[in-house]
């Protein structure tokens, strides 16, 4: 699925995501963005970049790499986050 097809999996939610996150990409379920950020195109581009990472790395590769980087570098400083 390309970014163009990923737009079918974007959901704007009416409740806050736990913690200080405003959006989350959870492949293969979709991209979840708090509805107050619906017009924030930079946030959408960031989450679509994560979707591209998922497509490139596959399910196991995406989650294994993302989680290992999260534990090693923190949520915002891992290479996948920097790339996105």
C-alpha positions as CSV (number, residue, x, y, z in Angstrom):
1,X,0.0,0.0,0.0
2,X,1.5,3.4,-1.0
3,X,1.0,6.6,0.9
4,X,-1.9,7.4,-1.5
5,X,-3.6,4.2,-0.4
6,X,-2.7,4.8,3.2
7,X,-5.1,7.7,3.3
8,X,-7.9,5.1,3.5
9,X,-6.4,4.2,6.9
10,X,-6.3,7.7,8.5
11,X,-8.6,8.1,11.4
12,X,-9.3,11.4,13.2
13,X,-10.3,10.6,16.7
14,X,-12.3,12.7,19.2
15,X,-10.3,11.6,22.3
16,X,-6.7,12.3,23.4
17,X,-4.0,9.7,22.8
18,X,-2.4,8.8,26.2
19,X,0.8,10.6,27.1
20,X,2.0,13.6,25.1
21,X,1.4,12.1,21.7
22,X,-1.0,13.7,19.3
23,X,-0.9,11.0,16.6
24,X,0.1,7.4,16.3
25,X,0.8,5.1,13.3
26,X,-0.2,1.6,14.3
27,X,0.3,-0.7,11.2
28,X,-1.6,-2.4,9.8
29,X,-4.6,-0.9,11.6
30,X,-4.0,2.7,10.5
31,X,-2.9,6.2,11.4
32,X,-4.7,7.8,14.3
33,X,-4.6,11.6,14.7
34,X,-6.4,13.6,17.4
35,X,-9.2,15.5,15.5
36,X,-7.9,18.9,16.7
37,X,-4.8,18.4,14.5
38,X,-6.8,17.5,11.3
39,X,-5.4,20.5,9.5
40,X,-1.8,20.0,10.6
41,X,-0.2,18.8,7.4
42,X,3.3,18.3,8.9
43,X,1.9,15.9,11.4
44,X,0.2,13.9,8.6
45,X,3.4,13.9,6.6
46,X,5.3,12.6,9.7
47,X,2.8,9.7,10.2
48,X,2.7,8.9,6.5
49,X,6.5,8.6,6.7
50,X,6.1,6.0,9.5
51,X,3.6,4.1,7.2
52,X,6.3,4.1,4.5
53,X,8.7,2.7,7.0
54,X,6.3,-0.1,7.8
55,X,5.8,-0.9,4.1
56,X,9.6,-0.9,3.5
57,X,10.5,-3.0,6.6
58,X,7.4,-5.2,7.0
59,X,5.4,-5.8,10.1
60,X,8.1,-7.5,12.3
61,X,10.9,-5.3,11.0
62,X,9.0,-2.1,11.7
63,X,7.9,-3.0,15.3
64,X,11.2,-4.6,16.2
65,X,13.3,-1.7,15.0
66,X,10.9,1.0,16.3
67,X,10.7,-0.5,19.8
68,X,14.4,-1.2,20.1
69,X,15.1,2.4,19.1
70,X,12.5,3.7,21.5
71,X,14.2,1.9,24.4
72,X,17.7,2.9,23.2
73,X,17.2,6.6,22.2
74,X,13.8,7.6,23.7
75,X,10.6,8.1,21.9
76,X,11.6,11.2,19.9
77,X,15.3,10.6,19.1
78,X,15.5,7.2,17.4
79,X,16.6,7.0,13.8
80,X,13.1,6.1,12.6
81,X,11.6,9.2,14.3
82,X,14.4,11.4,12.9
83,X,13.7,10.0,9.4
84,X,10.0,10.7,9.7
